[in-house]
Amino acid sequence: MIQQPALVNLVISSGEPAGVGPEVSLAAALAFLQEQPAATITLLGDDGLFSMANMPRELVARLRVEAISVASPVLSGQLNPANAQYVLEMLDVATKGCLDGRFDAMVTAPIQKSVINDGVAVGATLFTGHTEYLASLCNQDHVVMMLCTNLPAGFLRLRKGCALRVALVTTHLPLSGVAGALNQKHILETIRIVNADLRTKFAIANPVLRVAGLNPHAGESGYLGREEIEIIAPAIEAAKALGIQVSGPYPGDTMFDASCLGAVDAFIAMYHDQGLAPFKFVSFGGGVNVTLGLPIIRTSVDHGTALDIAGKGVADSGSMLEALRLAYQLAVNSQNVNT
């Protein structure tokens, strides 16, 4: 019988201070701790952004704010490049804490890429997002962005509820650069990482994967492009030779066939909008972003900073709550694998 851990220690990076990150982080943390007694949460951020006065007494010992000060006063909804380094510092602290074993998983609130690029130089390249930045912190050359949600019974005529997981071969690239970024090695490594993390972190013994093509109709036998023939299909065959249950390439407009949702553990898309447009259409704001291929567990919300409603008390913390729930379960699964 699998034993639940005595305690799972989670850390939240509260994201862009002028956005909804701080408020949804606190609200979701309180809700999660009330439903899950076997967890603690460390909330990273400027302590002036969190109202702890009305926190239930029984949660005081399990929720703490680890203060990281903003460089400049925060006005809700108004971006300030002076606080860009503050956002990165939270990510640095959370990542180091996970690598050192202080935390079992990290959960990230939304950030604003533009203000980070305006306010701080990140190496020699632009800051393109959480996924790439965390890969650099963990010294990983290849990580995979995957979005997860639970679809209820009855939706799309599903007989029973099921998980929908969509992983990406490429992430934050302009569409004009996607075809040139694809090669057999990269696609094969993406498939391998998705398969491995579904086994170890999601506790799926033998994952079933579907891979999309790049072109309309998956290239129409080469008449609409040869990437499927020359790159994608060979990568899929190489993955099969490794014992991975994977099929494709499927046309992007038919890969997400409702009749197969319950039988597929993850869909792998070639580029950002190919996978995330259909995902976000059905996820009802409850999706969770997971970074695969890291030596740590990281989940995140699937929405942005929502500057227009920040500080108004109307932000929905549902996606952050789902991210905490998934981070907790992945930490439990990982501990069970290692015991």
Secondary structure by P-SEA (a helix, b strand, c coil): ccccccbbbbbbcccccccaaaaaaaaaaaaaaaacccbbbbbbcccccccccccccccccccccbbbbbccccccccccccaaaaaaaaaaaaaaaaaaccccbbbbccccaaaaaacccccccccccaaaaaaaaacccbbbbbbbbbbccccccccbbbbbbbbbcccccccccccccccaaaaaaaaaaaaaaaaccccccbbbbbbbbccccccccccccccccccaaaaaaaaaaacccccccccccccccccccccccbbbbccccccaaaaaacccccbbbbbccccbbbbbbcccccccccccccccaaaaaaaaaaaaaaaaaaaaaac
